Each structure stands twice: as C-alpha cells, then as structure tokens.
Amino acid sequence: MKNITVRKLIKALEKDGFILKMQDGSHRTYKHSDGRWVVVPFHHSGKVLPSGTLNSIIKDLNWTNDDLIRPRLTRKG
C-alpha cells in the first residue's frame, strides 16, 4: 500500500468505529470500543504516510485485507 494520506486513514478509522480520544502535539490517539487504540501522526492531513509508519499502524490495529478493502484503503486482488 502506498499513497495513503493521513486524512484517508482517519476516515477509515472513524468508519471502523474509532473515536478521537486525545491529541498531543502532532499526534492523535484514537480508541475503539473493543479496546484497540492507535496513535496517528497528524502533521498535515494531506500528507502521505510513509509506508513503514502505515504498516506499523495497520499491524497495531490487527486489520486484515478485508478491513483495508472496506474503507477503500486498498483494492481487491
């Protein structure tokens, strides 16, 4: 996956049920009702996330391929 902006990731998080709990400087913390939480760097909402950062966030979320397809973060196939 590449070319995912912070704005697009946040939309996907909110669509999946994550709620903004706090912001500390340029980082936002989102929490899900099932106990999962994630910190998203928020320097500029239109900035593309580096692939390593994005992969780390996805790993923290325990998202599968289906979870990524639903909010259109990636395509099928």
C-alpha positions in Angstrom: 0.0 0.0 0.0 1.1 3.5 -0.8 -0.1 7.0 -1.2 -2.5 6.8 1.8 -2.9 10.3 3.3 -3.5 10.9 7.0 -6.9 12.2 6.2 -7.9 9.0 4.4 -6.6 6.8 7.2 -8.5 8.8 9.8 -11.7 8.5 7.7 -11.2 4.7 7.6 -10.6 4.6 11.4 -13.8 6.6 12.1 -15.7 4.4 9.7 -14.5 1.3 11.6 -15.7 2.8 14.9 -12.6 4.5 16.3 -13.1 7.8 18.2 -10.6 10.6 18.7 -9.7 10.5 22.4 -6.9 13.0 22.6 -4.4 15.0 20.7 -0.9 15.6 22.0 1.0 18.0 19.7 1.1 16.5 16.2 -0.2 13.0 17.2 -3.8 11.9 17.6 -4.9 9.0 19.7 -8.0 7.0 18.5 -9.8 4.3 20.6 -12.3 1.6 19.6 -15.0 0.3 21.9 -13.4 -3.1 21.8 -10.3 -1.8 23.5 -8.0 -1.3 20.5 -6.2 2.1 20.2 -3.8 3.7 17.8 -1.7 6.8 17.6 -1.7 8.6 14.2 0.9 11.2 13.3 -1.0 14.4 12.3 1.5 16.9 10.9 -0.6 17.7 7.8 -3.9 16.0 7.0 -3.0 15.8 3.3 0.5 14.3 3.9 1.1 10.8 2.6 2.1 8.4 5.4 5.5 6.7 5.0 5.0 3.0 4.2 6.7 1.9 7.4 4.5 4.1 9.6 1.4 3.0 7.8 2.3 -0.7 8.1 3.0 -0.3 11.8 -0.4 1.4 12.3 -2.2 -1.4 10.4 -0.3 -4.0 12.4 -1.3 -2.3 15.7 -5.0 -2.3 14.5 -4.9 -6.0 13.6 -6.6 -5.1 10.3 -6.9 -7.8 7.7 -7.0 -7.4 3.9 -10.8 -7.3 4.1 -10.6 -4.5 6.7 -8.4 -2.5 4.3 -10.7 -3.1 1.3 -13.9 -1.9 3.1 -12.8 1.7 3.6 -11.1 1.6 0.2 -7.5 1.8 1.5 -6.6 -0.9 -0.9 -8.2 -2.8 -3.8 -9.2 -6.4 -4.1 -6.8 -8.7 -5.8 
